[in-house]
Amino acid sequence: MLKFLVPLLLLMKFNSEWKVIQVGMFFTSFLLSVNCYHNFYLYNMGFNLGMDSISYIMIMLSFWVVSLILISSLKIKKLMNFDTSFVTVNVMLLVFLLLTFSSMDYLMFYISFEASLIPTLILILGWGYQPERVQAGIYMLFYTLAFSLPLLVSLLIYYSVSGSLVISLSGNMSGESYLMKIWYISSVLAFLVKLPMFTFHLWLPKAHVEAPIAGSMILAGVLLKLGGYGLIRVLPMFQESNKEFCWLWVSLSIMGGVYISLVCLRQVDMKSLIAYSSVVHMSLVLCGVVIFSWWGLAGCVILMVGHGLCSSGLFCLANMVYERTGSRSLMVNKGLLSFMPSMGLWWFLLSVSNMASPPSLNLMGEIMLILTMVSWSKLTILGISLLSFFSASYTLYMYSLSQHGVFYSSLYSCCSGKVNEYLSLILHWLPLNILIMNSTLVMI
């Protein structure tokens, strides 16, 4: 595993050029992706670090998204003359994500899980666009911390009861008492907020709208996946309790997803619309995790990877428009097909991937999750059908309103796209539509 960390350690030498850092990040991503064909099941990196296939996929996604962040954030380099603090914060965040996804101990997982909040907060407060970024940062901080402290207490109690905090080796806690149910809820709430589940999602649109492009990409691409990954690791400890509460999470997720889809249809801010659509996608992920089905688990991981790439690409497109027009409003950014004709193709490709069209990973993940939910209860068919219909509706609404019509009269001319922007979009779209052919990703 040391050969993967060598390019990462070289990044700490920030006197080099920006492009050298980009090449180093992609070289690390390439080593990870090539090595997965040799031994894809378990990596032992010491006493407290190791990876299985799910961890490996999440680490590959983290490296890939951070690499794309450095490509998409050239405006920060241009305006701030190679701001080394920006690269430092992103590398810190990547290190914390690497530790989170490779932790074999629940306490270390909790510490690195919470530590990833600090660089994200610095990104929002330091490079955000509007004065409201302070309020958005406070929202995110207090939502996450308020619901994660019960998780710490839960893990300490679990250690005193079982004598071990090793992931996948710790025993199953069973019982019928009210204390067991309180213990279960306090253990999963931190991950439901991070996912985020409907009713705990209010911090996400605020954080996305006020964050810079780097913050939006890392939030949508990786940080939301921490909630799903944490549930995959923690729920096996509470199998009996989860059976009692499974119906609650599935019901909240499906009906909340339908409600948030309707909220998307009345958004006029592009970043806000994409952020709310993330809540809809993550509601399906939550359903797949809590049902305890093998297909549900596989569909959950596939949809997390697909959503990470697709949503990150849509935020890239929204940022490219914002840099040219100075506005994220769909009322101002109309007729972009005439204003930025070359970008119209990428708006179309990423929009159809967002509504789960073939051959994107979103399609395979949603098919597996829908089959899982229907096999669990036939009543979910109504909610799923509404969810699928409105998901396509708000994506078509975003695409048609932004690309068609007469563009705003105060906009005259602009560059349709730069090489690094097209490179970033291609590197979002290619894995999203080619990884579906990788059978090892499906059969995790």
C-alpha positions as CSV (number, residue, x, y, z in Angstrom):
1,M,0.0,0.0,0.0
2,L,3.0,2.3,0.4
3,K,3.4,2.6,-3.3
4,F,0.0,4.4,-3.4
5,L,1.0,6.9,-0.7
6,V,4.2,7.9,-2.4
7,P,2.5,10.2,-5.0
8,L,0.3,11.6,-2.2
9,L,3.4,12.4,-0.1
10,L,5.0,14.1,-3.1
11,L,2.0,16.5,-3.2
12,M,3.1,18.0,0.1
13,K,5.9,19.7,-1.8
14,F,3.8,22.7,-2.8
15,N,6.5,24.7,-4.6
16,S,5.9,22.6,-7.7
17,E,3.5,23.6,-10.5
18,W,-0.2,23.1,-10.3
19,K,-0.1,20.7,-13.3
20,V,2.5,18.5,-11.5
21,I,0.0,18.1,-8.6
22,Q,-2.7,17.2,-11.0
23,V,-0.5,14.5,-12.6
24,G,0.4,13.2,-9.2
25,M,-3.2,12.8,-8.2
26,F,-4.2,11.0,-11.4
27,F,-1.1,8.8,-11.2
28,T,-2.2,7.7,-7.7
29,S,-5.8,7.1,-9.0
30,F,-4.4,5.1,-11.9
31,L,-2.3,2.9,-9.5
32,L,-5.3,2.2,-7.4
33,S,-7.5,1.3,-10.3
34,V,-4.9,-1.0,-11.9
35,N,-4.1,-2.7,-8.6
36,C,-7.7,-3.6,-8.0
37,Y,-7.5,-6.3,-10.7
38,H,-4.7,-8.2,-8.8
39,N,-6.3,-8.5,-5.3
40,F,-9.7,-6.9,-4.9
41,Y,-10.8,-8.4,-1.6
42,L,-8.7,-7.4,1.4
43,Y,-5.7,-5.2,2.0
44,N,-4.0,-5.3,5.4
45,M,-2.1,-2.0,6.0
46,G,-1.3,-2.5,9.6
47,F,-3.1,-3.1,12.9
48,N,-5.8,-0.5,12.5
49,L,-5.9,0.0,8.7
50,G,-7.3,-2.3,6.0
51,M,-9.6,-2.4,3.1
52,D,-12.3,-4.6,1.6
53,S,-13.9,-4.1,-1.8
54,I,-16.3,-1.4,-0.6
55,S,-13.6,0.6,1.1
56,Y,-11.4,0.2,-2.0
57,I,-14.2,1.6,-4.3
58,M,-14.7,4.6,-2.0
59,I,-11.0,5.4,-1.8
60,M,-10.7,5.2,-5.6
61,L,-13.7,7.6,-5.8
62,S,-12.1,10.0,-3.3
63,F,-8.8,10.1,-5.2
64,W,-10.6,10.6,-8.5
65,V,-12.9,13.4,-7.2
66,V,-10.1,15.3,-5.6
67,S,-8.1,15.1,-8.8
68,L,-11.0,16.6,-10.7
69,I,-11.3,19.3,-8.1
70,L,-7.8,20.5,-8.9
71,I,-8.6,20.6,-12.6
72,S,-11.8,22.5,-12.0
73,S,-10.4,25.1,-9.6
74,L,-8.0,26.8,-11.9
75,K,-9.8,30.1,-11.3
76,I,-8.5,30.0,-7.7
77,K,-4.9,29.5,-9.1
78,K,-5.4,32.4,-11.5
79,L,-6.9,34.9,-9.1
80,M,-4.7,34.0,-6.1
81,N,-1.4,33.2,-7.9
82,F,-1.2,29.5,-7.0
83,D,-2.7,29.5,-3.5
84,T,-1.0,26.7,-1.7
85,S,-3.4,26.8,1.2
86,F,-6.2,25.7,-1.1
87,V,-4.2,22.6,-2.2
88,T,-3.2,21.9,1.4
89,V,-6.8,21.9,2.6
90,N,-7.8,19.5,-0.2
91,V,-4.9,17.1,0.5
92,M,-5.8,17.2,4.2
93,L,-9.4,16.3,3.4
94,L,-8.2,13.5,1.1
95,V,-6.0,12.1,3.9
96,F,-8.9,12.1,6.4
97,L,-11.2,10.3,3.8
98,L,-8.4,7.7,3.2
99,L,-8.3,7.1,6.9
100,T,-12.1,6.9,7.3
101,F,-12.5,4.4,4.5
102,S,-9.6,2.2,5.6
103,S,-10.2,2.2,9.3
104,M,-10.7,-1.3,10.9
105,D,-11.6,0.2,14.3
106,Y,-14.9,1.9,15.1
107,L,-13.2,4.6,17.2
108,M,-10.6,5.5,14.6
109,F,-13.4,5.5,12.0
110,Y,-15.4,8.0,14.2
111,I,-12.4,10.3,14.7
112,S,-11.5,10.4,11.0
113,F,-15.2,10.7,10.1
114,E,-15.5,13.8,12.2
115,A,-12.1,15.2,11.2
116,S,-13.2,15.4,7.5
117,L,-15.7,18.1,8.6
118,I,-12.8,20.6,9.4
119,P,-11.3,20.9,5.9
120,T,-14.8,21.1,4.4
121,L,-15.7,23.9,6.8
122,I,-12.5,25.7,5.8
123,L,-13.3,25.3,2.1
124,I,-16.8,26.9,2.6
125,L,-15.6,29.7,4.9
126,G,-12.4,30.5,3.0
127,W,-13.4,30.3,-0.6
128,G,-17.2,30.7,-0.5
129,Y,-18.9,33.2,-2.7
130,Q,-21.4,35.0,-0.5
131,P,-21.5,36.4,3.1
132,E,-24.1,33.7,3.9
133,R,-21.3,31.1,3.8
134,V,-20.8,31.7,7.6
135,Q,-24.4,30.7,8.3
136,A,-24.1,27.7,5.9
137,G,-20.9,26.6,7.7
138,I,-22.5,26.9,11.1
139,Y,-25.5,24.9,9.9
140,M,-23.3,22.1,8.7
141,L,-21.1,22.1,11.8
142,F,-23.9,22.0,14.3
143,Y,-26.1,19.5,12.4
144,T,-23.2,17.1,12.2
145,L,-21.8,17.6,15.7
146,A,-25.1,17.5,17.5
147,F,-26.0,14.1,16.1
148,S,-22.5,12.6,16.1
149,L,-21.9,13.0,19.9
150,P,-24.5,10.3,20.7
151,L,-22.6,8.0,18.3
152,L,-19.4,8.5,20.3
153,V,-21.2,7.6,23.5
154,S,-22.8,4.6,21.8
155,L,-19.4,3.3,20.6
156,L,-17.9,3.7,24.1
157,I,-20.8,1.7,25.6
158,Y,-20.4,-0.9,22.9
159,Y,-16.7,-1.3,23.8
160,S,-17.5,-1.8,27.5
161,V,-20.1,-4.4,26.6
162,S,-18.4,-6.4,23.9
163,G,-14.7,-5.6,24.7
164,S,-13.9,-4.9,21.0
165,L,-14.3,-2.2,18.5
166,V,-12.9,-4.0,15.5
167,I,-15.2,-3.7,12.5
168,S,-16.8,-6.9,11.2
169,L,-15.4,-8.9,14.2
170,S,-17.6,-7.3,16.9
171,G,-20.7,-9.1,18.0
172,N,-24.4,-8.5,17.3
173,M,-26.2,-6.6,20.0
174,S,-29.7,-8.0,20.5
175,G,-32.5,-7.3,22.9
176,E,-36.1,-6.0,23.3
177,S,-35.7,-3.3,25.8
178,Y,-36.2,0.4,25.2
179,L,-32.6,1.1,26.0
180,M,-31.6,-1.1,23.1
181,K,-33.8,1.0,20.7
182,I,-32.4,4.2,22.1
183,W,-28.9,2.8,21.6
184,Y,-29.7,1.9,18.0
185,I,-31.1,5.3,17.1
186,S,-28.2,7.2,18.7
187,S,-25.8,5.0,16.7
188,V,-27.4,5.6,13.3
189,L,-28.5,9.2,13.5
190,A,-25.0,10.6,12.8
191,F,-24.9,8.8,9.5
192,L,-28.5,9.7,8.6
193,V,-27.6,13.4,8.9
194,K,-24.5,12.9,6.8
195,L,-26.4,11.0,4.1
196,P,-28.6,13.1,4.5
197,M,-32.1,11.6,5.1
198,F,-35.2,13.7,4.7
199,T,-35.9,15.9,7.8
200,F,-32.1,16.1,8.4
201,H,-31.3,17.6,5.0
202,L,-31.5,21.3,5.6
203,W,-27.8,21.9,6.0
204,L,-27.0,20.4,2.5
205,P,-28.6,22.9,0.2
206,K,-27.1,25.8,2.2
207,A,-23.7,24.3,2.2
208,H,-23.8,23.6,-1.5
209,V,-25.0,27.0,-2.5
210,E,-22.4,28.9,-0.5
211,A,-19.5,26.5,-1.1
212,P,-16.9,27.1,-3.9
213,I,-16.7,24.5,-6.7
214,A,-14.2,22.4,-4.7
215,G,-16.6,22.3,-1.7
216,S,-19.6,21.4,-3.8
217,M,-17.7,18.7,-5.7
218,I,-16.2,17.0,-2.6
219,L,-19.6,17.2,-0.8
220,A,-21.6,15.7,-3.6
221,G,-18.8,13.3,-4.7
222,V,-17.5,11.8,-1.5
223,L,-18.7,13.3,1.8
224,L,-22.4,12.3,1.3
225,K,-21.1,8.7,0.8
226,L,-19.7,8.7,4.3
227,G,-23.2,8.4,5.7
228,G,-24.0,5.3,3.5
229,Y,-20.6,3.8,4.2
230,G,-21.0,4.3,7.9
231,L,-24.4,2.6,7.9
232,I,-23.0,-0.4,6.1
233,R,-20.4,-0.7,8.8
234,V,-22.5,0.0,11.9
235,L,-25.9,-1.6,11.1
236,P,-24.6,-5.2,11.4
237,M,-24.1,-4.5,15.1
238,F,-27.9,-3.9,15.5
239,Q,-29.5,-6.4,13.2
240,E,-32.5,-7.2,15.5
241,S,-33.2,-3.5,16.3
242,N,-32.9,-2.6,12.6
243,K,-35.7,-5.0,11.7
244,E,-38.1,-3.0,13.9
245,F,-37.2,0.4,12.5
246,C,-36.6,-0.6,8.9
247,W,-40.1,0.4,7.8
248,L,-39.7,3.8,9.3
249,W,-36.5,4.6,7.4
250,V,-37.9,3.2,4.1
251,S,-41.2,5.1,4.5
252,L,-39.4,8.4,5.4
253,S,-37.0,8.0,2.5
254,I,-39.5,7.2,-0.2
255,M,-42.1,9.8,0.7
256,G,-39.4,12.4,1.6
257,G,-37.8,11.7,-1.8
258,V,-41.1,12.4,-3.6
259,Y,-41.5,15.6,-1.6
260,I,-38.0,16.8,-2.3
261,S,-38.5,16.1,-6.0
262,L,-41.5,18.5,-5.9
263,V,-39.3,21.0,-4.1
264,C,-36.7,20.7,-7.0
265,L,-39.4,21.6,-9.5
266,R,-39.7,25.1,-8.0
267,Q,-36.0,25.9,-7.6
268,V,-34.5,28.8,-9.6
269,D,-31.0,28.4,-8.4
270,M,-29.0,25.7,-10.4
271,K,-26.8,24.7,-7.5
272,S,-29.7,24.5,-5.1
273,L,-31.6,22.2,-7.6
274,I,-28.7,19.9,-8.0
275,A,-28.2,19.8,-4.2
276,Y,-31.8,18.9,-3.5
277,S,-31.6,16.2,-6.2
278,S,-28.7,14.6,-4.1
279,V,-31.2,14.2,-1.2
280,V,-33.5,12.3,-3.6
281,H,-30.8,9.9,-4.8
282,M,-29.5,9.3,-1.3
283,S,-33.0,8.3,-0.1
284,L,-32.8,5.3,-2.4
285,V,-29.3,4.5,-1.0
286,L,-30.7,4.5,2.6
287,C,-33.5,2.1,1.6
288,G,-31.0,-0.3,0.1
289,V,-28.8,-0.3,3.2
290,V,-31.5,-0.8,5.9
291,I,-33.4,-3.6,4.1
292,F,-30.4,-6.0,4.6
293,S,-30.4,-7.5,1.1
294,W,-27.3,-8.5,-0.9
295,W,-28.8,-6.8,-4.0
296,G,-29.6,-3.8,-1.9
297,L,-26.0,-3.5,-0.7
298,A,-24.6,-3.8,-4.2
299,G,-27.1,-1.3,-5.6
300,C,-26.3,1.1,-2.8
301,V,-22.6,1.1,-3.5
302,I,-23.1,1.4,-7.3
303,L,-25.6,4.3,-6.9
304,M,-23.2,6.0,-4.5
305,V,-20.4,5.9,-7.1
306,G,-22.7,6.9,-9.9
307,H,-24.2,9.8,-8.0
308,G,-20.8,11.0,-6.9
309,L,-19.5,11.3,-10.5
310,C,-22.8,12.6,-12.0
311,S,-23.6,15.2,-9.3
312,S,-20.0,16.4,-9.2
313,G,-20.1,16.9,-13.0
314,L,-23.4,18.9,-12.8
315,F,-21.8,21.2,-10.2
316,C,-18.9,21.7,-12.5
317,L,-21.3,22.7,-15.3
318,A,-23.2,25.1,-13.0
319,N,-19.9,26.7,-11.9
320,M,-18.7,27.2,-15.5
321,V,-22.0,29.0,-16.2
322,Y,-21.6,31.1,-13.0
323,E,-18.0,32.1,-13.8
324,R,-19.3,33.5,-17.2
325,T,-22.6,35.1,-16.3
326,G,-22.1,35.9,-12.6
327,S,-25.4,34.3,-11.7
328,R,-26.8,30.8,-10.9
329,S,-30.4,31.8,-11.5
330,L,-32.3,29.8,-14.1
331,M,-34.1,33.1,-14.9
332,V,-30.9,34.7,-16.1
333,N,-29.1,31.6,-17.5
334,K,-31.6,30.8,-20.3
335,G,-30.8,29.9,-23.8
336,L,-27.3,28.6,-23.0
337,L,-27.5,26.4,-26.1
338,S,-27.0,29.6,-28.1
339,F,-24.7,31.3,-25.6
340,M,-22.4,28.3,-25.0
341,P,-23.2,25.8,-27.8
342,S,-20.3,23.4,-27.1
343,M,-21.5,22.9,-23.5
344,G,-25.0,21.9,-24.5
345,L,-23.8,18.3,-25.2
346,W,-22.3,18.0,-21.7
347,W,-25.5,19.4,-20.1
348,F,-27.4,16.7,-22.0
349,L,-25.1,13.8,-21.2
350,L,-24.9,14.5,-17.5
351,S,-28.6,15.4,-17.2
352,V,-29.7,12.1,-18.8
353,S,-27.2,10.3,-16.5
354,N,-28.8,12.1,-13.5
355,M,-32.2,10.7,-14.5
356,A,-30.7,7.1,-14.6
357,S,-30.6,6.4,-18.3
358,P,-28.5,3.7,-19.8
359,P,-25.6,3.0,-19.7
360,S,-24.9,5.0,-16.6
361,L,-24.1,3.5,-13.2
362,N,-27.2,5.3,-11.8
363,L,-29.4,3.0,-13.9
364,M,-27.9,-0.2,-12.6
365,G,-27.9,1.0,-9.0
366,E,-31.5,2.1,-9.2
367,I,-32.7,-1.1,-10.9
368,M,-31.1,-3.2,-8.1
369,L,-32.5,-0.9,-5.4
370,I,-36.0,-0.9,-6.9
371,L,-36.0,-4.7,-7.1
372,T,-34.9,-4.8,-3.5
373,M,-37.6,-2.5,-2.2
374,V,-40.4,-4.2,-4.2
375,S,-39.3,-7.6,-2.9
376,W,-39.4,-6.2,0.6
377,S,-42.9,-4.7,0.2
378,K,-45.2,-4.4,-2.8
379,L,-46.6,-1.1,-1.3
380,T,-43.4,0.7,-2.2
381,I,-44.3,0.5,-5.9
382,L,-46.4,3.6,-5.6
383,G,-43.7,5.7,-4.0
384,I,-41.0,4.4,-6.3
385,S,-43.1,5.2,-9.4
386,L,-43.7,8.8,-8.2
387,L,-40.0,9.1,-7.3
388,S,-38.8,8.0,-10.7
389,F,-41.3,10.2,-12.6
390,F,-40.5,13.4,-10.6
391,S,-36.7,12.7,-10.8
392,A,-37.0,12.7,-14.6
393,S,-39.2,15.8,-14.4
394,Y,-36.9,18.1,-12.4
395,T,-33.9,17.0,-14.4
396,L,-35.7,17.8,-17.7
397,Y,-36.9,21.0,-16.1
398,M,-33.3,22.0,-15.3
399,Y,-32.0,21.1,-18.8
400,S,-34.8,22.6,-20.8
401,L,-35.0,25.9,-18.9
402,S,-31.2,26.4,-19.0
403,Q,-30.5,25.4,-22.6
404,H,-33.6,26.6,-24.5
405,G,-35.3,30.0,-24.8
406,V,-33.8,33.4,-25.5
407,F,-30.7,34.2,-23.5
408,Y,-30.6,37.3,-21.3
409,S,-30.1,40.5,-23.2
410,S,-27.2,41.8,-21.0
411,L,-25.1,38.8,-22.0
412,Y,-23.1,39.4,-25.1
413,S,-20.4,36.8,-25.8
414,C,-18.1,34.5,-24.0
415,C,-15.8,31.5,-24.4
416,S,-17.9,28.4,-24.8
417,G,-15.4,26.2,-23.0
418,K,-11.7,25.7,-22.2
419,V,-9.6,22.6,-22.5
420,N,-9.3,21.9,-18.8
421,E,-13.1,22.3,-18.4
422,Y,-13.8,19.8,-21.2
423,L,-11.2,17.5,-19.6
424,S,-12.9,17.7,-16.3
425,L,-16.3,16.9,-17.8
426,I,-14.9,14.0,-19.8
427,L,-13.3,12.5,-16.7
428,H,-16.6,12.8,-14.9
429,W,-18.7,11.2,-17.7
430,L,-16.4,8.3,-18.9
431,P,-16.2,6.4,-15.5
432,L,-19.9,7.0,-15.0
433,N,-20.8,5.3,-18.2
434,I,-18.0,2.7,-18.6
435,L,-17.8,1.3,-15.1
436,I,-21.1,-0.5,-15.7
437,M,-19.1,-3.0,-17.8
438,N,-16.9,-3.9,-14.8
439,S,-18.5,-7.0,-13.4
440,T,-16.3,-6.9,-10.3
441,L,-18.0,-3.6,-9.2
442,V,-21.4,-5.2,-9.4
443,M,-20.5,-8.5,-7.6
444,I,-18.9,-6.9,-4.5
